[in-house]
Amino acid sequence: AISAHVPYAELVADAEGTIAAYKEIGVQYIAFPYLGEEDRPGAPAFEETLKNMRHICEVGKEMGIPFLYHNHDFEFIKMENGQYGLDYMYDTIPADLLQTELDTCWVNVGGENPAEYVKKYKGRAPIVHLKDFFGEKSEDMYELIGIKKNAPTRPSNFEFRPVGSGLQDFPSIIEASKYAGADWIIVEQDSPSMGLTSLECIEKSRKYLKSI
């Protein structure tokens, strides 16, 4: 495994032990994959979250495992200083402790240009997530990544799609990833779509990427 998405709560509970377990199986990076509503930008506990993340990253650095942060769209909330929560996080925790794992789908859903955002973090973007989608932002779209809201209805106008089958401009994103110095671009599709199985979706993504 190149990287592992490790729950924030597990790392807070036992940073050293958790990191050691992933180091033992050869993981190169560990990513914070998601923050609950109480820990996110805009929440009262966000500053405490950043302190905890910094400590975890410091432990990771001592143990030789770099940390990344994997965004969704909820980090694109403006802080009091006018910065997005995501940028505020990367300004608060320095690059030698925390690098980016930009999810280009969620950057787009968050209202920013994915390629330009990847370029913005040149030298700090070892892994970039390629993810395609179709439709518009919905209150229910997090059901597609396994996060249940009060109303258990599937979003009617939002779906993750194989790379090259949705709204993303991947040639520009790939060029931006090269410019930023990324080592890896990783296809991520949380939920299969278009009547295809998960393996058929990844085959379609792979063929598209080879074609460009």
ZIJOTA-V293036 format. One record per residue. N is the residue number from 1. PHI is phi as a letter, one per 20 degrees, with the letter a starting at -180 (999 if undefined). Layout:
n-><N:N>
phi-><PHI:PHI>
//
This chain:
n-><1:2:3:4:5:6:7:8:9:10:11:12:13:14:15:16:17:18:19:20:21:22:23:24:25:26:27:28:29:30:31:32:33:34:35:36:37:38:39:40:41:42:43:44:45:46:47:48:49:50:51:52:53:54:55:56:57:58:59:60:61:62:63:64:65:66:67:68:69:70:71:72:73:74:75:76:77:78:79:80:81:82:83:84:85:86:87:88:89:90:91:92:93:94:95:96:97:98:99:100:101:102:103:104:105:106:107:108:109:110:111:112:113:114:115:116:117:118:119:120:121:122:123:124:125:126:127:128:129:130:131:132:133:134:135:136:137:138:139:140:141:142:143:144:145:146:147:148:149:150:151:152:153:154:155:156:157:158:159:160:161:162:163:164:165:166:167:168:169:170:171:172:173:174:175:176:177:178:179:180:181:182:183:184:185:186:187:188:189:190:191:192:193:194:195:196:197:198:199:200:201:202:203:204:205:206:207:208:209:210:211:212>
phi-><999:f:b:c:e:d:g:g:f:f:f:f:f:b:f:f:f:f:f:g:f:f:f:f:e:n:f:e:c:d:d:f:e:a:c:f:g:f:d:e:g:n:e:g:e:f:f:f:g:f:f:f:f:f:f:f:f:f:f:g:f:f:e:n:d:f:d:c:c:d:e:d:e:f:f:e:d:f:e:f:e:n:e:f:g:f:f:f:f:f:f:f:d:f:f:f:d:c:d:d:c:f:e:f:f:f:f:f:f:f:o:d:f:g:f:f:f:f:g:g:d:g:n:c:c:f:c:c:e:e:b:d:b:b:o:d:g:c:f:d:f:f:f:f:d:n:e:e:e:f:e:e:d:f:f:e:c:b:b:f:c:g:g:n:d:c:e:f:e:f:g:f:f:f:f:f:f:f:g:f:n:f:e:c:d:c:f:c:c:f:b:f:b:l:m:d:f:g:f:f:f:f:f:f:f:f:f:f:f:f:f:d>
//
